[in-house]
Amino acid sequence: MVVRAAVLPAVDAPLEVTGIELPEPAPGQVRIRLAAAGVCHSDLSLSNGTMRVPVPAVLGHEGAGTVVSVGEGVTHVAPGDGVVLNWAPSCGRCHACALGEVWLCANALTGAADVYAHRADNGADLHPGLNVAAFAEETVVAASCVLPAPEGVPLTDAALLGCAVLTGYGAVHHAAKVRPGETVAVFGVGGVGLATLQAARIAGAERIVAVDVSPVKEELARRAGATDFLLASDTTPREIRGLTDKQGVDVAVECVGRAATIRAAWDSTRRGGRTTVVGIGGKDQQVTFNALEIFHWGRTLTGCVYGNSNPAEDLPVLAEHVRAGRLDLGALVTERIALEGIPAAFENMLAGKGGRALVVF
């Protein structure tokens, strides 16, 4: 069956919206008709080579939809069920999984190297970017990449739970472990940053400072829970200390992936505080510290993969926050686009504009 998809023909090449031949699901696979897919900065990083992906590929890793059919042996979902895609399923067998650190599973992305479909025009093999190939009208994925959609959450909203919200929520609740009454700074008000701001509010943070290069992000940031908004500059750490009795924030979360931003987040954190890096930077982004400051400030610097989350356990928690009105998924979306609009959404991310674009099928 031929469906439309956004194909990345090569690294740094423009996406091409074209037909692809999608097979019926094999044993252990599920075919899904997408309702929506978020356009995440990680997709841009895959397309420009910051992160490696086998090509040609169909990108898109944050999505939700309806099961069309299932392969032999699949029992946890059935045709007609609403589902959320999990682009990093844990194998349950590797060292990280044995430690309970499923977000670091050594085998989570092995499926990205598979051939899952073919171009309809020339028969070229296609790989599923980050396992799930959500930039398509329909996709076929491993059953482990499918989670039942939570009740009471529209599929077009539930798509955002698969990456942006899990990452932002997990950065606050799992990685940084924000406590009630603490102060938090969030660097970068894109989709993940907006989710991080909401998570900090849910955690009971007393003061939440949003930092971004674009002044148009202030309204979005305050809607998500920011008590203060700062335009990013060389003086940002000093301004944050000025807002926190010259101490700095208890927790700084960096959602950009640039050396300068990571350094600013570190400098904005109080003595003994925690700096959590969520943004994915390139190898050319070198961050430096001197030995004396590491000793003197006593800060903790940590990375954060997929929010250090377990999607199967965290998805129901997030859904309850949505149903209770504590988590506003609509606040993360600044633009709703068709499949053809993805290249323009990438350009907006490069220019630092917008929050989260959502492809609605």
C-alpha positions in Angstrom: 0.0 0.0 0.0 1.3 3.5 -0.9 1.2 6.2 1.7 2.7 9.7 1.8 5.8 10.4 3.9 8.5 13.0 4.4 11.7 11.2 3.2 15.3 12.4 4.1 17.2 11.2 1.0 20.6 12.0 2.4 22.2 13.9 5.3 21.8 17.7 4.9 19.4 17.2 1.9 15.9 18.7 1.8 13.0 16.5 2.9 10.9 15.1 0.1 7.2 14.4 0.6 6.6 11.4 -1.6 4.9 8.0 -1.8 6.3 5.0 0.0 5.4 1.3 -0.2 4.5 0.2 3.3 4.2 -3.6 3.9 1.8 -5.3 6.2 3.1 -5.9 9.7 5.3 -8.9 10.2 5.1 -11.0 13.4 5.7 -8.7 16.4 4.9 -5.6 14.4 2.1 -3.0 14.4 0.7 -0.8 11.6 -0.5 2.6 12.7 -2.4 5.4 11.0 -0.9 8.6 12.4 -3.1 11.3 13.9 -0.3 13.7 14.6 3.5 13.9 14.9 5.6 16.6 16.7 8.5 18.2 14.8 11.3 18.0 17.4 14.7 19.6 17.2 16.2 16.1 17.3 14.7 15.5 13.9 16.7 18.5 12.7 19.8 17.1 14.3 19.3 13.9 12.5 18.8 15.6 9.1 21.9 17.8 9.4 24.2 15.0 10.7 24.6 16.2 14.3 23.2 12.8 15.2 23.7 9.9 12.8 20.9 8.0 11.1 20.9 5.5 8.3 19.6 7.1 5.1 17.4 7.4 3.1 15.0 7.5 6.1 11.6 8.7 7.2 12.2 10.8 10.3 9.7 11.7 13.0 9.8 10.1 16.5 7.0 11.8 18.4 3.6 10.6 17.4 0.3 9.0 18.1 -2.4 7.3 16.0 -4.7 4.4 15.6 -3.8 0.8 15.1 -4.7 -0.4 11.6 -3.5 -4.0 11.9 -1.1 -6.2 14.0 1.3 -9.0 13.2 1.3 -12.4 14.8 2.0 -12.5 18.5 1.0 -8.9 19.2 -1.6 -8.9 22.0 -1.3 -5.7 24.0 -3.0 -3.6 21.3 -5.6 -4.4 18.6 -7.0 -2.7 15.5 -8.9 0.5 16.4 -6.8 1.2 19.5 -5.3 4.6 20.1 -1.5 4.4 20.7 1.5 6.6 21.5 4.8 5.8 19.8 7.8 5.1 22.0 10.9 5.7 19.9 13.4 4.3 22.5 11.9 0.9 23.7 14.0 -0.8 26.3 15.2 -4.4 25.6 15.1 -5.5 29.3 18.3 -7.5 28.8 21.2 -5.1 28.7 23.3 -3.8 31.6 21.4 -0.5 31.7 18.0 -2.2 31.8 19.2 -4.6 34.5 20.1 -1.5 36.6 16.6 0.0 36.0 18.1 2.7 33.7 15.9 1.9 30.8 16.4 5.3 29.1 20.1 4.2 28.5 19.2 0.9 27.0 22.0 -0.3 24.7 19.6 -1.8 22.2 16.9 0.9 22.1 17.8 2.1 18.6 18.8 -1.1 16.8 15.6 -1.0 14.8 16.6 2.3 13.1 19.0 0.4 10.9 16.3 -1.9 9.5 14.7 -1.5 6.1 11.0 -1.0 6.8 9.6 0.4 3.6 10.5 1.4 0.0 10.1 4.6 -2.1 7.2 4.1 -4.5 9.0 6.0 -7.3 12.3 4.2 -7.4 12.1 1.3 -5.0 14.9 2.6 -2.7 15.2 1.1 0.7 14.0 3.3 3.6 15.0 3.2 7.2 12.7 4.3 10.1 14.3 7.3 11.7 14.6 6.7 15.5 12.6 3.4 15.0 9.2 4.8 14.3 9.1 7.0 11.1 6.3 9.2 12.3 6.5 11.7 9.4 4.1 9.6 7.4 0.4 9.0 7.0 1.0 5.4 8.3 3.9 3.5 9.7 4.9 0.0 10.7 6.8 -0.4 14.0 7.9 -3.0 16.4 5.3 -3.8 19.0 7.7 -2.6 21.7 7.5 0.9 20.2 3.7 1.1 20.9 2.1 2.2 24.2 -1.7 2.3 24.7 -2.9 5.9 24.5 -4.2 7.3 27.7 -7.9 7.7 28.1 -9.3 11.2 27.9 -6.4 12.7 26.0 -7.0 13.4 22.2 -4.5 11.6 20.0 -3.4 14.9 18.5 -2.3 16.0 22.0 -1.1 12.6 23.1 1.5 12.7 20.3 3.5 15.3 22.4 3.7 12.9 25.3 6.1 10.6 23.3 9.1 12.9 23.5 8.8 16.6 24.4 6.7 16.1 27.5 8.4 13.0 28.7 11.8 14.7 28.3 10.8 18.0 30.0 8.9 16.3 32.8 11.6 13.7 33.4 14.4 16.4 33.4 12.6 18.1 36.4 11.2 15.0 38.3 13.8 12.3 37.5 17.1 14.0 36.6 17.1 17.3 38.6 14.6 16.1 41.2 13.2 19.5 41.8 11.7 20.0 45.3 8.8 22.2 46.4 10.0 25.8 47.1 13.1 25.5 45.0 14.1 28.0 42.2 14.5 26.8 38.6 15.9 28.4 35.4 15.0 26.9 32.0 17.3 27.8 29.1 15.5 27.5 25.8 11.7 27.9 25.4 11.1 25.4 22.6 8.8 22.4 22.9 11.0 20.7 25.5 11.6 23.9 27.4 7.9 24.7 27.6 7.3 21.2 29.0 10.1 21.7 31.5 8.5 25.0 32.7 5.2 23.2 33.3 6.9 20.3 35.0 8.8 22.8 37.3 5.4 24.4 38.2 3.9 21.0 38.9 6.9 20.1 41.1 6.1 23.2 43.2 9.1 25.4 42.3 8.7 28.8 43.9 10.4 30.9 41.2 10.8 29.7 37.6 13.0 31.8 35.2 12.7 31.2 31.5 15.6 32.3 29.2 15.4 32.6 25.4 16.9 34.6 22.6 13.5 35.5 21.2 11.3 38.1 23.0 8.2 36.5 21.4 8.7 33.5 23.6 7.8 35.4 26.8 4.1 34.9 26.5 4.5 31.2 25.8 6.9 30.9 28.8 4.6 32.6 31.2 1.6 30.6 30.1 3.7 27.5 30.8 4.5 28.6 34.3 7.5 31.0 34.2 7.4 33.7 36.9 10.2 35.6 35.1 11.5 35.9 31.6 15.0 37.0 30.5 16.4 37.6 27.0 19.6 35.5 26.7 22.7 37.6 26.9 26.2 37.6 28.4 24.7 39.0 31.6 22.1 36.3 32.0 23.8 34.5 35.0 24.2 37.9 36.8 20.5 38.7 36.1 19.4 35.3 37.5 21.5 35.8 40.6 19.8 39.2 41.0 16.4 37.5 41.0 17.5 35.0 43.7 19.1 37.0 46.5 22.5 36.8 44.7 22.6 33.1 45.1 21.6 31.6 41.8 18.9 29.1 41.2 18.7 25.7 42.9 18.3 24.0 39.5 19.1 25.1 35.9 17.9 23.1 33.0 19.5 23.6 29.6 17.3 22.7 26.6 19.4 24.1 23.8 22.6 22.0 23.4 25.1 24.9 22.9 28.3 25.3 24.8 27.6 28.9 25.7 24.1 28.0 27.0 25.4 25.1 29.1 28.0 27.4 30.6 25.4 30.1 31.3 23.2 27.5 33.0 26.1 26.3 35.1 27.0 29.9 36.1 23.4 30.6 37.0 23.2 27.7 39.5 23.8 28.4 43.2 26.6 26.9 45.1 25.7 23.2 45.7 22.9 23.4 43.1 22.2 21.2 40.1 22.6 21.9 36.4 20.9 19.4 34.0 21.6 19.4 30.3 18.8 18.2 28.1 19.8 19.8 24.8 21.7 17.8 22.2 24.8 19.6 21.0 27.4 18.7 18.4 30.9 17.5 19.0 32.2 20.9 18.1 30.4 22.4 21.2 33.2 22.3 23.8 32.4 23.3 27.4 35.3 24.2 29.7 35.6 24.4 33.5 38.6 25.0 35.7 39.4 22.6 38.5 39.1 25.2 41.2 35.6 26.3 40.3 34.4 22.7 40.3 35.6 22.3 43.9 34.5 25.8 45.1 31.0 25.8 43.7 30.1 22.2 44.6 27.6 22.1 41.8 26.3 18.9 40.1 26.4 18.8 36.3 24.3 16.0 34.7 23.2 14.8 31.3 19.6 13.8 30.7 18.5 11.2 28.1 14.8 11.1 27.2 14.1 12.7 30.6 15.6 9.7 32.4 12.1 8.3 31.9 10.4 5.0 31.7 7.7 5.7 29.2 5.5 2.8 30.3 5.4 4.1 33.9 5.5 7.8 33.2 2.8 8.0 30.5 -0.1 7.3 32.9 1.3 9.9 35.4 1.5 12.5 32.6 -2.0 11.6 31.5 -3.4 12.2 34.9 -1.7 15.6 35.0 -3.4 16.4 31.7 -6.8 15.3 32.8 -6.5 17.3 36.0 -5.6 20.4 34.1 -2.1 20.7 35.6 -0.4 20.0 32.2 -1.5 21.9 29.2 -0.4 20.1 26.0 -1.9 22.8 23.8 0.6 25.3 25.4 3.4 23.4 23.7 2.1 23.8 20.2 2.8 27.1 18.4 2.0 25.9 14.9 -0.1 23.1 13.4 1.1 22.1 9.9 0.5 19.6 7.2 3.1 17.1 6.1 4.4 19.5 3.5 5.1 22.1 6.1 7.9 20.2 7.9 10.8 21.8 5.9 9.6 25.2 6.9 9.3 24.1 10.5 13.0 23.1 10.4 13.9 26.6 9.1 11.9 28.1 12.0 13.9 26.0 14.5 17.2 27.1 12.9 16.1 30.7 13.3 15.1 30.2 16.9 11.4 30.9 16.2 8.3 29.1 17.4 7.9 26.4 20.1 6.6 23.1 18.8 5.2 22.5 15.4 2.7 19.7 15.2 2.0 17.8 12.0 -1.7 16.9 11.9 -2.7 14.2 9.4 
